[in-house]
């Protein structure tokens, strides 16, 4: 079974891409593409536990496997988009030491093995690590985990993280044929190329691109307010506190998001990111989608 598997990463416009696919599901089906995104995979077709081999995993993945087999029998291109296959934005899952998503290769390998996939194409967006960590931390805050930033990053060094190390592990998975990569910072300019690569050029043509939601983080003022509210009322659920605070202090020019890195760390991180992008472009099995270039496609 050949799969086109978009695995994120988190906080790289994955939600925007997934909603675009969801809103165009009828168009894509008519164009020979079967898409499976978070709306299905987190509800009707629940993903199995991927953190370790588990006897119930094959039973858990059976509904998705059956749906994929039916779509394959109809000659459809099989597209899955779910960043939680990599893990989550929880501190001990998203990074450890100098490694991003330290368990991601095992999780991806188990997922593909459970489905009997072969020659799978992975799709991954990368982002400047300090910005990525800042946004991932914000996702935890938004979910009600009001952990201090220093505690969040205690187990890893944001400036030392390298996407190339993660990609090397992912392309070494037995069922992975290639990995299509792009920079989050280029997403708006290369979205048509990304779609043509993921869906095939014919199916990607004519997609309806209406105003799509993007996940917006919390302002620094909202985080401060939520913590004060919980301190005053410990019975208040943290998720409710941050939602209330975001409504009162929405992230904006007036109430910007928090910045936890010094200018020196940001400069150091950006230079390391630029160097890492050069390494990424040299890796075997990696297709790099960049502005002003055509994206590869194939069934």
C-alpha positions as CSV (number, residue, x, y, z in Angstrom):
1,X,0.0,0.0,0.0
2,X,1.5,3.4,-1.1
3,X,0.7,6.3,1.2
4,X,1.2,10.0,1.1
5,X,1.6,10.9,4.8
6,X,1.7,14.5,6.0
7,X,3.1,14.4,9.5
8,X,3.3,18.1,10.3
9,X,5.3,19.2,12.1
10,X,3.2,20.9,14.8
11,X,2.9,24.7,14.5
12,X,3.8,24.8,10.8
13,X,0.4,25.7,9.4
14,X,-0.8,22.0,9.5
15,X,-4.3,23.0,10.7
16,X,-4.6,25.4,7.7
17,X,-3.6,22.7,5.2
18,X,-5.9,20.1,6.9
19,X,-8.9,22.4,6.8
20,X,-8.2,23.2,3.1
21,X,-8.3,19.5,2.4
22,X,-11.4,19.0,4.5
23,X,-13.3,21.8,2.7
24,X,-12.4,20.3,-0.7
25,X,-13.1,16.7,0.1
26,X,-15.7,16.3,-2.6
27,X,-13.5,17.9,-5.2
28,X,-10.6,15.7,-4.2
29,X,-12.7,12.5,-4.2
30,X,-13.9,13.3,-7.7
31,X,-10.2,13.8,-8.7
32,X,-9.2,10.4,-7.4
33,X,-7.9,11.4,-3.9
34,X,-9.0,9.9,-0.6
35,X,-8.0,12.2,2.3
36,X,-7.9,11.3,5.9
37,X,-7.3,14.1,8.4
38,X,-7.6,14.8,12.1
39,X,-11.4,15.1,12.1
40,X,-11.6,11.4,11.2
41,X,-8.4,10.2,12.8
42,X,-9.1,11.7,16.3
43,X,-12.7,10.7,16.4
44,X,-14.3,8.0,14.2
45,X,-11.0,6.3,13.2
46,X,-8.9,6.6,16.4
47,X,-5.2,6.2,15.9
48,X,-3.6,3.4,17.9
49,X,-1.0,3.9,20.6
50,X,2.2,4.5,18.7
51,X,4.6,5.1,21.6
52,X,5.3,1.4,21.8
53,X,4.3,-1.9,20.3
54,X,0.9,-2.9,21.8
55,X,-1.3,-6.0,21.2
56,X,-4.4,-3.8,20.7
57,X,-2.8,-1.6,18.1
58,X,-3.8,-3.7,15.1
59,X,-7.4,-3.8,16.3
60,X,-7.4,-0.1,16.9
61,X,-6.1,0.7,13.4
62,X,-8.5,-1.7,11.7
63,X,-11.2,0.9,10.7
64,X,-8.5,3.1,9.0
65,X,-6.9,0.2,7.3
66,X,-10.2,-1.0,5.9
67,X,-11.1,2.5,4.7
68,X,-7.7,2.8,3.0
69,X,-8.1,-0.6,1.3
70,X,-11.5,0.4,-0.1
71,X,-10.1,3.6,-1.4
72,X,-7.1,1.8,-2.9
73,X,-9.5,-0.7,-4.6
74,X,-11.2,2.3,-6.3
75,X,-7.8,3.5,-7.6
76,X,-7.6,6.5,-5.3
77,X,-4.5,8.2,-4.1
78,X,-4.2,7.7,-0.4
79,X,-3.4,10.9,1.6
80,X,-3.2,11.1,5.4
81,X,-2.5,14.3,7.4
82,X,-2.0,14.0,11.1
83,X,0.9,15.7,13.0
84,X,0.2,13.7,16.1
85,X,1.7,10.7,14.4
86,X,5.0,12.4,15.3
87,X,3.9,12.9,18.9
88,X,2.5,16.0,20.6
89,X,3.8,19.4,21.8
90,X,4.3,18.2,25.3
91,X,7.8,19.0,26.5
92,X,9.1,15.5,27.0
93,X,7.7,14.4,23.6
94,X,8.6,17.3,21.3
95,X,12.3,17.3,22.1
96,X,15.0,15.9,24.3
97,X,18.6,17.1,24.6
98,X,19.4,18.2,21.0
99,X,16.8,16.0,19.3
100,X,13.4,17.0,17.9
101,X,10.6,14.5,18.4
102,X,13.0,11.8,19.8
103,X,10.5,9.0,19.4
104,X,9.1,10.1,16.0
105,X,11.0,7.5,13.8
106,X,9.6,4.6,16.0
107,X,6.1,6.0,15.9
108,X,6.1,6.5,12.1
109,X,7.6,3.1,11.5
110,X,5.0,1.4,13.7
111,X,2.2,3.3,12.0
112,X,3.3,2.3,8.5
113,X,3.9,-1.3,9.5
114,X,0.4,-1.5,11.1
115,X,-1.1,-0.4,7.7
116,X,1.2,-2.6,5.6
117,X,2.5,0.5,3.8
118,X,5.4,0.4,1.4
119,X,7.3,3.1,-0.3
120,X,5.5,5.8,1.6
121,X,6.1,9.5,1.0
122,X,6.3,11.7,4.1
123,X,5.5,15.4,4.0
124,X,7.1,17.6,6.7
125,X,7.4,21.4,7.2
126,X,10.3,22.7,9.3
127,X,10.6,26.0,11.2
128,X,13.3,28.0,12.8
129,X,13.7,26.1,16.1
130,X,13.5,28.9,18.6
131,X,10.3,30.1,16.9
132,X,9.0,26.5,16.7
133,X,9.6,25.9,20.4
134,X,8.0,29.2,21.3
135,X,4.9,28.3,19.4
136,X,4.8,24.8,20.6
137,X,4.9,26.1,24.2
138,X,2.1,28.4,23.3
139,X,0.1,25.4,22.2
140,X,0.5,23.8,25.6
141,X,-0.6,27.1,27.2
142,X,-3.7,27.2,25.0
143,X,-4.6,23.7,26.1
144,X,-4.5,24.7,29.7
145,X,-1.0,23.5,30.7
146,X,0.3,26.8,32.2
147,X,3.8,25.4,32.8
148,X,6.6,28.0,33.1
149,X,8.7,28.3,29.9
150,X,11.9,27.5,31.8
151,X,10.4,24.2,33.0
152,X,9.1,23.5,29.5
153,X,12.6,23.7,27.9
154,X,14.4,22.2,30.9
155,X,15.0,18.9,29.1
156,X,16.3,20.3,25.8
157,X,18.3,23.1,24.2
158,X,16.1,25.0,21.7
159,X,19.0,26.5,19.9
160,X,20.8,23.2,19.5
161,X,17.8,21.4,17.8
162,X,18.4,20.3,14.2
163,X,15.7,19.2,11.8
164,X,18.3,17.3,9.7
165,X,18.8,14.8,12.6
166,X,15.1,14.1,12.7
167,X,14.8,13.8,8.9
168,X,17.7,11.3,8.8
169,X,15.9,9.1,11.3
170,X,12.6,9.3,9.4
171,X,14.0,8.5,6.0
172,X,15.7,5.5,7.5
173,X,12.3,3.9,8.4
174,X,12.0,0.8,6.3
175,X,8.7,1.7,4.6
176,X,9.7,5.3,3.7
177,X,10.6,6.0,0.1
178,X,11.1,9.7,0.2
179,X,10.4,12.8,2.3
180,X,9.0,16.0,0.9
181,X,10.2,19.0,2.9
182,X,9.4,22.7,3.0
183,X,10.1,25.7,5.3
184,X,7.1,27.0,7.3
185,X,8.3,30.5,6.5
186,X,7.7,29.8,2.8
187,X,4.3,28.2,3.2
188,X,2.2,31.0,1.8
189,X,4.3,31.3,-1.3
190,X,4.6,27.7,-2.1
191,X,1.2,26.3,-1.1
192,X,0.2,25.4,-4.7
193,X,3.5,23.4,-5.1
194,X,2.9,21.7,-1.8
195,X,-0.6,20.7,-2.9
196,X,0.5,19.5,-6.3
197,X,3.1,17.3,-4.7
198,X,0.8,15.9,-2.0
199,X,-2.4,15.5,-4.1
200,X,-1.0,15.2,-7.6
201,X,-1.2,18.2,-10.0
202,X,-4.6,17.4,-11.5
203,X,-6.4,17.0,-8.2
204,X,-4.7,20.1,-6.8
205,X,-5.9,22.2,-9.6
206,X,-9.1,24.1,-8.9
207,X,-9.1,23.7,-5.1
208,X,-11.4,26.2,-3.4
209,X,-9.2,28.3,-1.1
210,X,-11.6,30.4,1.0
211,X,-10.7,32.1,4.3
212,X,-9.3,29.3,6.4
213,X,-8.7,29.2,10.1
214,X,-5.2,29.4,11.6
215,X,-4.4,28.6,15.2
216,X,-3.5,31.8,17.0
217,X,-1.5,31.7,20.2
218,X,-2.0,33.5,23.5
219,X,-0.7,37.0,24.1
220,X,1.8,37.5,27.0
221,X,-0.9,39.6,28.7
222,X,-3.4,36.8,28.5
223,X,-1.0,34.2,30.0
224,X,-0.2,36.6,32.8
225,X,-4.0,37.2,33.4
226,X,-4.8,33.5,33.3
227,X,-2.2,32.7,35.9
228,X,-3.4,35.4,38.2
229,X,-7.0,34.2,37.8
230,X,-6.0,30.6,38.8
231,X,-4.0,31.9,41.7
232,X,-7.0,33.8,42.9
233,X,-9.4,30.9,42.2
234,X,-7.6,27.5,42.3
235,X,-10.8,25.7,41.4
236,X,-11.0,27.5,38.0
237,X,-10.0,25.0,35.2
238,X,-6.8,26.2,33.5
239,X,-8.3,25.8,30.1
240,X,-11.2,28.0,31.0
241,X,-8.9,30.6,32.5
242,X,-6.8,30.9,29.4
243,X,-9.8,31.0,27.1
244,X,-11.3,33.8,29.2
245,X,-7.9,35.6,29.2
246,X,-7.5,35.3,25.4
247,X,-11.0,36.7,24.8
248,X,-10.0,39.7,27.0
249,X,-6.5,40.1,25.7
250,X,-6.3,38.6,22.2
251,X,-2.9,38.3,20.6
252,X,-2.4,41.5,18.5
253,X,-0.2,44.4,18.0
254,X,-1.6,45.8,21.3
255,X,-1.1,42.5,23.1
256,X,1.8,40.6,21.4
257,X,2.8,37.1,22.1
258,X,5.5,36.3,24.6
259,X,9.2,36.1,23.5
260,X,11.4,34.0,25.7
261,X,14.7,34.2,23.8
262,X,17.3,36.9,23.8
263,X,18.3,38.6,20.6
264,X,21.6,36.8,20.8
265,X,19.9,33.4,21.0
266,X,17.5,34.3,18.2
267,X,20.5,35.3,16.0
268,X,22.4,32.1,16.9
269,X,19.3,30.0,16.2
270,X,18.6,31.6,12.8
271,X,22.2,31.0,11.7
272,X,22.0,27.4,12.8
273,X,18.7,27.0,11.0
274,X,20.2,28.3,7.8
275,X,23.1,25.9,8.1
276,X,20.7,23.0,8.8
277,X,18.7,23.8,5.7
278,X,21.8,23.3,3.6
279,X,22.3,19.9,5.2
280,X,18.7,19.0,4.6
281,X,18.9,19.7,0.9
282,X,21.9,17.3,0.7
283,X,20.2,14.3,2.3
284,X,19.2,11.3,0.3
285,X,15.5,10.7,-0.3
286,X,14.6,14.3,0.5
287,X,12.7,16.5,-1.9
288,X,12.9,20.2,-0.9
289,X,10.0,22.4,-2.1
290,X,11.2,26.0,-2.4
291,X,9.8,29.2,-3.8
292,X,10.1,29.7,-7.5
293,X,10.6,25.9,-8.1
294,X,8.3,23.2,-9.3
295,X,7.2,20.5,-6.9
296,X,7.6,16.9,-7.7
297,X,4.5,14.7,-7.9
298,X,3.7,11.1,-8.5
299,X,1.1,8.5,-7.6
